[in-house]
Amino acid sequence: HENGDFAKLTTLMDKSTLDAKDTFFTHEKFNEVSQKIHAQLGSFIKIEYIGLLNKIDSIHTLWKARYSNSQEDTLWQARINLDSKEPKIIRMSIN
């Protein structure tokens, strides 16, 4: 989100997520969330891989991120589909 490259991020996303009628992942939503993160947390400083959770059809990768205006760590999660030929992100969240 830091560099605002929505097109690059879509190459990592599962097509079913992008094509869903009620998808959470649109260019407009990406810009909105990126602006909120920057306004609340500041600039992205660093990220550290924490680990993963194994699920039946996916894995959840966990990351610890740090931002310039926050004294707390932020948790990033990316759920990756393992059912397709090429693993792709099907869901992302930040806490």
N, C-alpha and C positions, 0 to 999 in steps of 0.2 A: 504494500500500500504506500510505502514511503516515496517511491519515485512515480507513482500514479500510472504505471504501465498496465492498464487493464487488458490490452490485447495480448501482452506476454503472459499474463496470469491465466487467461482463458485457454492457452495451450496446455496448461497443467490440469484443467478441469475436465471432468467426465461430461461427455456430450449430453447424456440424459439430464444432468443437472442444469446445463445451459439451455436446453430446449424445453424444459418443463414449463407448462403454462403459468404456474404460480412460483416460478423460480425466485429465490432470494438473491441470485447472482446476476445482476444487470449492471451496465455501465453506470447508470444513475445511482444505484444503491452502493456500488463500489466507491464512487466519489463522495457520497454522503457519509459513509462509514469512515473513509480515510480522513475526511475533514473533521469529523467528531473525535477520532483518535488523536489527531494532531492538536486540536483545540484543548482536549482534556489532559492529554499525557505529554504533549510536546513532541520533539523530534526523536526518531528511532535512534538508539545508540548501539545496542548489541543484542544478539540472540544466542541462546545456548540450548542444544538438544538435551532433553531430559530422558526420554525413553518412549516406549510404545505399549499400547494395549492391543492384544490379539483378540479379534472377534471372528465369528464364523466366516463372514464374507468380506471382511475389511480389517484394516489396522487403523489405530488412532495414534498418530505421532504427536508427541507432547514437547513443547518448546517453552523456555523461559526467556522473556524479552524484557528489555530495559528501555525506558524513555526518559528524556531530559527533564521533564517537569514532574516526575513521580519518584517517590522514595521507595515504592513497592515494586516488586516484580509483577509482570503480567504473564498469564498463561495463554499460549496459543495452542490450538488443537487443529489438526487436519485429519479428516477421515478419508482414507484411501481405499477405493474399490479394488478388490482382488479378483473379481469375477471376469474381468475383461482381459484381452491379450496384453494391453499396456496399462499398468496401474495409473489411475487418475484420481484426483481429489473430487469427492462427492459432497463434502461439507467442511466448512471452516468456522471456527469460533474463537473469540478472544474474551478472556475474563480477567 
